[in-house]
Amino acid sequence: MSTEAERPTAPEAPNAWWIPLTVLAAIAAVLLVAPHLPTPGTERLYRWDAYASSLVFFLLVAQFCRRSDRVRAVSRAAVITLVCGALAAVIVLNLADVEIASDIAKIAFGAVAGMSFVRAIERPWWFLPICVCVPLADAWSVFSSQGVTRAVVNKAADNRNWLDWPTIATPIGGLPYEFFGRIGIVDIIFLTLFLGAADRFGLGVRRGLIALPLAFVATNVIAFEGWVDAVPALPLLCLAFLGAYGAALWRDLRADLARR
């Protein structure tokens, strides 16, 4: 459904699929190269390596998610095919224990799924309640003894696959893959949803391409400095989205209410 708040952007040429594929290859290169960088010799260098690596990684991931907007231009059947194909690749690569390839497949799945959800948002202001409810649910999942994320972390103590299979590695320069950070596929879905909505409604994608990756880096900082095993990423991601676009969302809410 089209609304007055929507400002559709013209899809790029079909052969422009090479752009997101190139960004995805760059993400894979970061994951491959990071373990071969010099090992940090001090705790301070370790922190800087971790923060710099995650910044580069999340900037690239955000670019890929934003470039996945081509999904909005294809048919519903094609979207379902893409989502199912990416999910099948994730399952197969997890079972085959092909770590970095499975991470790339998870990012692709999260981006395709997130961009497909953009179609369901009819007004920008809908993100106001979303950005309140989603962080609460994510925090409950991580910190509550009955939360799904908490259960996964606890089970991962005995079987690492419980953590690795539903999450994506985030590189730390100079450390082996098994010591990388992790981020959930759901976090990639919301990152893509936010960037796709910013593009669809003409809110200004560039702000999101800076603010949202920084939210992930800030989450990593909290995890490293607090020495905690799990920190919810969606609260800071939603806060960053509201910081970048909150005024526009509020104006849209007021305009929508004025027409009723």
C-alpha positions as CSV (number, residue, x, y, z in Angstrom):
1,M,0.0,0.0,0.0
2,S,1.4,3.4,-1.0
3,T,1.1,6.4,1.4
4,E,1.8,10.0,1.2
5,A,4.8,9.4,3.5
6,E,6.3,7.0,1.1
7,R,8.9,8.1,-1.5
8,P,9.8,5.1,-3.6
9,T,13.2,5.0,-5.0
10,A,13.9,3.9,-8.5
11,P,15.4,0.4,-8.6
12,E,18.8,0.1,-10.1
13,A,19.6,-1.8,-13.3
14,P,19.1,-5.6,-12.9
15,N,22.8,-6.2,-13.6
16,A,23.7,-4.1,-10.5
17,W,23.4,-7.2,-8.4
18,W,27.2,-7.3,-8.6
19,I,27.4,-4.4,-6.1
20,P,26.0,-6.3,-3.1
21,L,27.9,-9.4,-4.1
22,T,31.1,-7.4,-4.1
23,V,30.4,-6.1,-0.7
24,L,29.6,-9.6,0.5
25,A,33.0,-10.7,-0.8
26,A,34.6,-7.9,1.1
27,I,32.9,-9.1,4.3
28,A,34.2,-12.6,3.7
29,A,37.7,-11.2,3.1
30,V,37.6,-9.4,6.5
31,L,36.6,-12.6,8.2
32,L,39.4,-14.5,6.5
33,V,42.1,-11.9,7.0
34,A,41.4,-11.0,10.6
35,P,42.9,-14.1,12.2
36,H,46.2,-13.5,10.3
37,L,46.7,-10.0,11.6
38,P,49.4,-9.5,14.3
39,T,48.2,-10.7,17.7
40,P,47.6,-7.8,20.1
41,G,50.4,-7.9,22.7
42,T,48.5,-5.9,25.4
43,E,45.0,-5.7,26.7
44,R,44.7,-2.1,25.4
45,L,45.8,-3.2,21.9
46,Y,43.3,-6.1,22.1
47,R,40.5,-3.7,22.8
48,W,41.5,-1.4,19.9
49,D,41.8,-4.3,17.6
50,A,38.4,-5.5,18.6
51,Y,36.7,-2.2,18.1
52,A,38.4,-1.3,14.9
53,S,37.7,-4.8,13.4
54,S,34.0,-4.6,14.4
55,L,33.7,-1.1,13.0
56,V,35.0,-2.1,9.6
57,F,32.9,-5.3,9.6
58,F,29.6,-3.6,10.6
59,L,30.1,-0.8,8.1
60,L,30.4,-3.4,5.4
61,V,27.5,-5.4,6.6
62,A,25.3,-2.2,6.7
63,Q,26.3,-1.5,3.1
64,F,25.3,-5.0,2.0
65,C,22.0,-4.7,3.8
66,R,21.3,-1.4,2.2
67,R,22.3,-2.8,-1.2
68,S,19.8,-5.6,-0.8
69,D,17.0,-3.2,-1.6
70,R,16.7,-4.9,-5.0
71,V,14.6,-7.5,-3.1
72,R,11.8,-4.9,-2.9
73,A,11.6,-4.8,-6.7
74,V,11.1,-8.5,-7.3
75,S,7.9,-10.5,-7.1
76,R,6.6,-12.1,-3.9
77,A,7.3,-15.5,-5.3
78,A,10.9,-14.5,-6.0
79,V,11.3,-13.2,-2.5
80,I,10.1,-16.4,-1.0
81,T,12.5,-18.3,-3.2
82,L,15.4,-16.1,-2.1
83,V,14.6,-16.4,1.6
84,C,14.1,-20.2,1.4
85,G,17.3,-20.6,-0.7
86,A,19.4,-18.5,1.7
87,L,17.9,-20.5,4.7
88,A,18.7,-23.8,3.0
89,A,22.3,-22.6,2.4
90,V,22.6,-21.6,6.1
91,I,21.5,-25.1,7.2
92,V,23.7,-27.0,4.8
93,L,26.8,-24.9,5.5
94,N,26.2,-25.3,9.3
95,L,25.9,-29.0,9.0
96,A,29.0,-29.1,6.8
97,D,30.8,-27.0,9.5
98,V,32.0,-24.5,6.8
99,E,32.3,-21.5,9.2
100,I,32.9,-18.4,7.2
101,A,30.7,-19.5,4.3
102,S,27.9,-20.2,6.8
103,D,28.4,-16.7,8.2
104,I,28.1,-15.2,4.8
105,A,24.9,-17.2,4.1
106,K,23.5,-16.0,7.4
107,I,24.1,-12.4,6.5
108,A,22.5,-12.9,3.1
109,F,19.5,-14.6,4.7
110,G,19.1,-11.8,7.3
111,A,19.3,-9.1,4.6
112,V,16.8,-10.8,2.3
113,A,14.4,-11.5,5.1
114,G,14.7,-8.0,6.5
115,M,14.2,-6.3,3.2
116,S,11.1,-8.4,2.5
117,F,9.6,-7.1,5.7
118,V,9.9,-3.5,4.6
119,R,6.9,-4.0,2.4
120,A,4.7,-4.6,5.4
121,I,5.4,-1.2,6.9
122,E,2.8,1.3,5.7
123,R,3.8,4.4,7.7
124,P,7.2,5.5,9.1
125,W,5.8,6.2,12.6
126,W,5.1,2.5,13.0
127,F,8.7,2.2,14.0
128,L,8.0,4.2,17.2
129,P,6.3,1.3,19.0
130,I,8.6,-1.2,17.3
131,C,11.6,0.6,18.7
132,V,10.1,0.4,22.2
133,C,8.8,-3.2,22.2
134,V,11.6,-4.9,20.4
135,P,14.5,-3.8,22.7
136,L,12.4,-5.0,25.7
137,A,11.9,-8.4,24.2
138,D,15.5,-8.7,23.2
139,A,16.7,-7.7,26.7
140,W,14.3,-10.2,28.3
141,S,15.6,-12.9,25.9
142,V,19.2,-12.3,26.9
143,F,18.9,-11.6,30.7
144,S,15.9,-13.5,31.8
145,S,16.5,-17.1,33.1
146,Q,13.6,-18.1,30.8
147,G,14.8,-16.2,27.8
148,V,15.6,-17.9,24.5
149,T,19.1,-16.3,24.1
150,R,20.0,-17.1,27.7
151,A,19.0,-20.7,27.1
152,V,21.2,-20.9,24.0
153,V,24.2,-19.4,25.8
154,N,23.8,-21.9,28.6
155,K,23.5,-24.9,26.2
156,A,26.6,-23.6,24.3
157,A,28.7,-24.2,27.4
158,D,28.4,-27.9,26.6
159,N,27.9,-27.8,22.8
160,R,29.4,-24.8,20.9
161,N,27.0,-25.4,18.0
162,W,24.1,-24.0,20.0
163,L,25.8,-20.6,19.8
164,D,27.6,-20.8,16.4
165,W,24.7,-22.1,14.3
166,P,22.1,-19.2,14.9
167,T,24.8,-16.5,15.1
168,I,27.4,-14.7,12.9
169,A,31.0,-14.2,13.7
170,T,32.3,-10.7,14.2
171,P,36.0,-10.4,13.7
172,I,38.7,-9.5,16.1
173,G,42.0,-8.7,14.5
174,G,44.8,-11.1,15.4
175,L,42.6,-13.7,17.2
176,P,41.5,-17.1,15.9
177,Y,38.0,-17.5,14.5
178,E,36.8,-19.4,17.6
179,F,37.5,-16.3,19.7
180,F,35.5,-13.9,17.5
181,G,32.5,-12.1,18.8
182,R,29.0,-13.2,17.7
183,I,25.9,-11.4,16.6
184,G,22.4,-12.8,16.0
185,I,20.7,-13.2,12.6
186,V,17.7,-11.3,14.0
187,D,20.0,-8.3,14.5
188,I,20.8,-8.3,10.8
189,I,17.1,-8.6,9.9
190,F,16.4,-5.5,11.9
191,L,19.4,-3.6,10.6
192,T,18.1,-4.3,7.0
193,L,14.6,-3.4,8.0
194,F,15.6,0.0,9.3
195,L,17.8,0.8,6.4
196,G,15.2,-0.4,3.9
197,A,12.5,1.7,5.5
198,A,14.8,4.8,5.6
199,D,15.3,4.4,1.9
200,R,11.6,3.6,1.1
201,F,10.2,6.6,3.0
202,G,12.9,9.0,2.0
203,L,14.3,9.5,5.5
204,G,18.0,9.7,4.5
205,V,19.9,6.4,4.3
206,R,23.3,7.9,4.9
207,R,22.6,8.7,8.5
208,G,21.6,5.1,9.1
209,L,24.7,3.8,7.4
210,I,26.7,5.6,10.1
211,A,24.5,5.5,13.2
212,L,23.4,1.8,13.0
213,P,26.9,0.2,12.6
214,L,28.1,2.4,15.5
215,A,25.3,1.0,17.6
216,F,26.7,-2.5,17.0
217,V,30.2,-1.3,17.9
218,A,28.9,0.3,21.1
219,T,27.2,-3.0,22.0
220,N,30.6,-4.8,21.5
221,V,32.3,-2.2,23.7
222,I,29.8,-2.9,26.5
223,A,30.4,-6.6,26.2
224,F,34.2,-6.3,26.2
225,E,34.4,-3.7,29.0
226,G,31.8,-5.5,31.1
227,W,33.3,-9.0,30.5
228,V,29.7,-10.4,30.0
229,D,28.9,-13.4,27.8
230,A,25.9,-11.9,26.1
231,V,24.6,-8.3,25.5
232,P,21.4,-7.6,23.5
233,A,22.2,-5.6,20.4
234,L,18.7,-4.4,19.5
235,P,18.3,-1.9,22.3
236,L,21.2,0.3,21.1
237,L,20.3,-0.4,17.4
238,C,16.7,0.9,18.0
239,L,18.1,3.8,20.0
240,A,20.4,4.7,17.1
241,F,17.5,4.5,14.7
242,L,15.4,6.8,16.8
243,G,18.4,9.2,17.2
244,A,18.8,9.3,13.4
245,Y,15.1,9.4,12.4
246,G,13.0,10.0,15.5
247,A,12.0,13.5,14.5
248,A,10.8,12.4,11.1
249,L,8.9,9.5,12.7
250,W,7.2,11.9,15.1
251,R,6.3,14.3,12.3
252,D,4.7,11.5,10.4
253,L,2.7,10.4,13.4
254,R,1.4,13.9,13.9
255,A,0.5,14.2,10.2
256,D,-1.3,10.8,10.2
257,L,-3.3,11.8,13.3
258,A,-4.2,15.2,11.8
259,R,-5.8,13.5,8.7
260,R,-8.0,11.2,10.9
